[in-house]
Amino acid sequence: MIPRKACTLFIWQVVVGASARGQGLAMRMLRELLCRGQREEVRFIETTITIDNEASWALFRKLAKELSAKLEVSVAFDKDTHFFGEHETEHLVRIGPFN
């Protein structure tokens, strides 16, 4: 949970080993997080994704659709400003509100 955004769950990374990919494990992990503890307080999910990470984009778009929630995208960390050109821009993906 983000301290100043008490209703927002931040997902740092979703990683699935190569041998387990394509079996829906990443989505199951996200669903499990939403079912734990303070679910009634979670109204938004945020994560950061680089533009070329097709698997993460697909996962979070699918999650937004499943939650019937809006998916908004903005720049979180710019390639040149924050990473001095050494890492791709990280886009902030915000899903919500949802129940």
C-alpha positions in Angstrom: 0.0 0.0 0.0 1.2 3.5 -0.7 1.4 5.5 2.6 0.0 8.7 1.2 -2.5 7.0 -1.0 -4.0 4.5 1.5 -6.5 3.1 -1.1 -3.7 2.4 -3.7 -1.8 -0.9 -4.0 1.5 -0.5 -5.8 2.8 -3.6 -7.7 6.5 -3.3 -8.0 7.0 -6.3 -10.3 5.3 -9.4 -11.5 7.7 -12.1 -12.4 6.9 -15.7 -13.5 9.6 -18.2 -14.2 10.0 -19.3 -17.8 8.6 -22.8 -17.2 5.4 -21.5 -15.6 4.6 -18.8 -18.2 1.4 -18.9 -20.2 -0.5 -20.6 -17.4 -2.2 -17.5 -15.9 0.0 -17.5 -12.8 0.6 -13.7 -12.9 -3.1 -12.9 -13.0 -3.7 -15.4 -10.2 -1.1 -13.7 -8.1 -2.7 -10.3 -8.7 -6.1 -11.6 -7.8 -4.7 -13.1 -4.6 -3.2 -9.8 -3.6 -6.6 -8.2 -4.1 -8.3 -10.8 -2.0 -6.0 -10.4 1.0 -6.5 -8.3 4.1 -7.5 -4.8 3.3 -9.3 -5.5 0.0 -12.2 -3.2 0.9 -9.7 -0.3 1.2 -8.0 -1.0 -2.1 -9.6 1.1 -4.9 -6.6 1.5 -7.2 -3.6 -0.4 -8.4 -0.5 1.3 -9.7 2.6 -0.1 -11.4 5.3 1.1 -13.8 5.9 -0.5 -17.2 8.4 0.3 -20.0 6.8 0.7 -23.4 8.4 -2.5 -24.8 7.1 -4.8 -22.0 4.2 -6.4 -23.9 3.5 -9.1 -21.4 3.0 -6.6 -18.5 0.9 -4.3 -20.7 -1.3 -7.3 -21.6 -1.6 -8.4 -18.0 -2.6 -5.1 -16.6 -5.0 -4.3 -19.5 -6.6 -7.7 -18.8 -6.8 -6.9 -15.1 -8.4 -3.5 -15.7 -11.0 -5.1 -18.0 -11.7 -7.9 -15.4 -12.2 -5.2 -12.7 -14.3 -3.1 -15.1 -12.0 -0.2 -14.2 -10.3 2.6 -16.1 -6.6 2.2 -17.0 -4.7 5.5 -17.1 -1.1 5.9 -18.3 1.4 8.8 -17.6 5.1 9.1 -17.4 6.5 8.1 -14.0 10.2 8.2 -14.7 11.5 9.7 -17.9 14.4 8.1 -19.8 16.5 11.3 -20.0 15.4 13.2 -16.9 15.5 10.3 -14.4 17.7 7.6 -16.0 20.2 9.8 -18.0 19.3 7.9 -21.1 20.4 4.6 -19.6 17.0 3.0 -19.1 13.7 3.2 -20.9 11.0 5.5 -19.7 8.8 3.9 -17.0 5.1 4.6 -17.5 2.8 4.8 -14.5 -0.2 2.6 -15.0 -3.1 3.4 -12.7 -6.2 1.1 -12.6 -9.3 2.1 -10.9 -11.4 2.9 -9.1 -12.8 -0.5 -8.5 -14.7 -2.3 -5.8 
